[in-house]
Amino acid sequence: MKKLIITICAALFTLGAMAQQHLAFPFQGGKTVMTKFFKDSLQVSADIIKKKASGTAVFKFTADGEGNIKKIIVYYADDASLVQPIIDALRKSNKKWVIPDGEKMHDFILPFSISFLAPATAPDKIQKEFYDYYTNRKPIMSFDQVPLDMATLLPTVAVNYSLKQQPKGN
């Protein structure tokens, strides 16, 4: 009887260890590396800085077994100007995604939050420019059913930019 109980315990322990392998973070290096990668890779455009744009964008993308991104879908974005820099950063992440064992492709949902770092005492001009942006923004929304299937929801990547920042590459 003792041998049977020990065998069952060993089998349960082995299954638990195998389950841990399937739950590894899907970006090579983990959550902290992923967050740093996107903060470094996302190039805030001159248009975003000029508009004082800020908001949230939610993307669904598909990665293959080699970690390459095959399809990118915008589920929601507070403004269309936020989308292109995020897509560019996502494309730079090829070969960095790890999909669960036994799958050829896997879907991920990745929210982004982009905002500017306002001065401690924001002048009326900055407040007015932000209000103008907010009232004239063009959101992107999904009005149809959003099939989630077996997608993995990743933590939000928060990107803050300085209003005095000069965009890279411009």
C-alpha positions as CSV (number, residue, x, y, z in Angstrom):
1,M,0.0,0.0,0.0
2,K,2.9,2.4,0.8
3,K,4.4,1.8,-2.6
4,L,1.1,2.6,-4.3
5,I,0.8,5.9,-2.3
6,I,4.4,6.8,-3.1
7,T,3.9,6.0,-6.8
8,I,0.7,8.1,-6.9
9,C,2.5,11.0,-5.2
10,A,5.4,10.8,-7.5
11,A,3.1,10.8,-10.5
12,L,1.2,13.9,-9.2
13,F,4.5,15.7,-8.5
14,T,5.7,14.9,-12.1
15,L,2.4,16.2,-13.6
16,G,2.7,19.3,-11.5
17,A,6.2,19.9,-12.8
18,M,5.0,19.4,-16.4
19,A,2.2,21.9,-15.9
20,Q,4.8,24.5,-14.8
21,Q,6.6,24.1,-18.1
22,H,3.4,25.0,-20.0
23,L,2.8,28.2,-17.9
24,A,6.2,29.9,-18.6
25,F,5.9,33.6,-19.6
26,P,5.5,33.8,-23.4
27,F,8.2,36.4,-24.0
28,Q,11.9,35.3,-23.9
29,G,13.3,36.6,-20.7
30,G,10.0,37.2,-18.9
31,K,7.6,40.0,-18.1
32,T,10.3,42.6,-17.1
33,V,12.3,42.0,-20.3
34,M,9.1,42.3,-22.4
35,T,8.1,45.5,-20.7
36,K,11.6,47.0,-21.2
37,F,11.8,45.8,-24.8
38,F,8.6,47.6,-25.7
39,K,9.4,50.7,-23.8
40,D,12.8,50.8,-25.7
41,S,11.3,49.8,-29.1
42,L,8.2,52.0,-29.2
43,Q,9.2,55.2,-31.0
44,V,6.8,58.0,-30.1
45,S,6.2,59.9,-33.3
46,A,6.4,63.7,-33.7
47,D,2.7,63.7,-34.4
48,I,1.9,62.0,-31.0
49,I,4.1,64.5,-29.2
50,K,2.6,67.5,-31.1
51,K,-0.9,66.4,-30.3
52,K,-0.1,65.5,-26.7
53,A,-1.7,62.2,-27.5
54,S,-2.3,59.6,-24.8
55,G,-4.5,56.6,-24.4
56,T,-4.9,52.9,-24.6
57,A,-4.6,50.5,-27.5
58,V,-5.3,46.7,-27.4
59,F,-3.8,44.4,-29.9
60,K,-4.3,40.7,-30.7
61,F,-1.5,39.0,-32.6
62,T,-0.6,35.5,-33.6
63,A,2.9,34.0,-33.1
64,D,4.1,30.9,-34.8
65,G,6.4,28.1,-33.4
66,E,9.5,30.1,-34.2
67,G,8.3,33.2,-32.4
68,N,7.5,35.2,-35.5
69,I,4.4,37.4,-35.6
70,K,2.1,36.3,-38.4
71,K,-1.0,38.5,-37.8
72,I,-1.7,41.8,-35.9
73,I,-5.3,42.9,-35.2
74,V,-6.2,46.2,-33.5
75,Y,-9.1,45.5,-31.1
76,Y,-9.3,49.0,-29.7
77,A,-7.3,52.2,-29.8
78,D,-8.2,55.6,-28.2
79,D,-6.8,57.3,-31.3
80,A,-5.5,56.1,-34.7
81,S,-2.2,58.0,-34.2
82,L,-1.2,55.6,-31.4
83,V,-1.5,52.5,-33.6
84,Q,1.4,52.7,-36.1
85,P,4.3,53.0,-33.5
86,I,2.9,50.0,-31.6
87,I,2.7,47.9,-34.7
88,D,6.3,48.8,-35.6
89,A,7.4,47.8,-32.1
90,L,5.4,44.5,-32.3
91,R,7.2,43.7,-35.6
92,K,10.5,44.2,-33.9
93,S,9.6,41.5,-31.4
94,N,9.9,38.6,-34.0
95,K,11.7,35.5,-32.7
96,K,11.1,36.6,-29.1
97,W,7.7,34.8,-28.5
98,V,7.4,31.4,-26.9
99,I,4.2,29.5,-27.7
100,P,2.9,26.6,-25.5
101,D,4.1,23.1,-26.3
102,G,2.2,21.2,-28.9
103,E,0.8,24.4,-30.7
104,K,1.8,25.6,-34.2
105,M,0.4,29.1,-33.6
106,H,-0.8,31.0,-30.5
107,D,-2.8,34.2,-30.1
108,F,-1.8,36.9,-27.6
109,I,-3.7,40.0,-26.4
110,L,-1.4,42.9,-25.5
111,P,-2.7,46.2,-24.1
112,F,-0.6,49.4,-24.3
113,S,-1.0,52.6,-22.4
114,I,0.7,55.7,-23.8
115,S,0.8,59.0,-22.0
116,F,2.9,62.1,-21.7
117,L,4.7,63.2,-18.6
118,A,3.1,66.6,-17.7
119,P,5.1,69.2,-15.9
120,A,4.3,69.6,-12.2
121,T,2.5,72.8,-13.0
122,A,1.0,72.4,-16.4
123,P,0.5,75.7,-18.2
124,D,-2.9,76.4,-19.7
125,K,-1.5,75.9,-23.2
126,I,-0.7,72.2,-22.5
127,Q,-4.1,71.6,-20.9
128,K,-5.8,73.2,-23.9
129,E,-3.8,71.2,-26.4
130,F,-4.6,68.0,-24.6
131,Y,-8.3,68.9,-24.5
132,D,-8.2,69.7,-28.2
133,Y,-6.6,66.3,-28.8
134,Y,-9.1,64.5,-26.6
135,T,-12.2,66.1,-28.3
136,N,-10.8,65.5,-31.9
137,R,-9.4,62.0,-31.4
138,K,-10.4,59.2,-33.8
139,P,-10.9,55.9,-31.8
140,I,-10.6,52.5,-33.4
141,M,-13.2,50.0,-32.1
142,S,-14.2,46.5,-33.0
143,F,-18.0,46.5,-33.5
144,D,-18.2,42.8,-34.5
145,Q,-17.7,39.8,-32.3
146,V,-14.1,39.4,-31.1
147,P,-13.1,35.7,-31.1
148,L,-10.7,35.1,-28.3
149,D,-10.3,31.3,-28.7
150,M,-7.2,30.3,-26.7
151,A,-5.6,33.7,-26.5
152,T,-3.2,34.7,-23.7
153,L,-3.8,38.1,-22.1
154,L,-0.4,39.7,-21.4
155,P,0.2,42.5,-18.8
156,T,-0.3,46.1,-20.0
157,V,2.8,47.9,-21.3
158,A,2.8,51.5,-20.1
159,V,4.9,53.9,-22.1
160,N,5.4,57.5,-20.9
161,Y,7.0,60.2,-23.0
162,S,8.3,63.7,-22.2
163,L,6.8,66.6,-24.0
164,K,10.3,67.9,-24.6
165,Q,11.4,64.6,-26.1
166,Q,12.6,64.6,-29.7
167,P,11.4,61.6,-31.5
168,K,14.1,59.2,-32.7
169,G,14.6,58.9,-36.4
170,N,12.9,62.2,-37.3
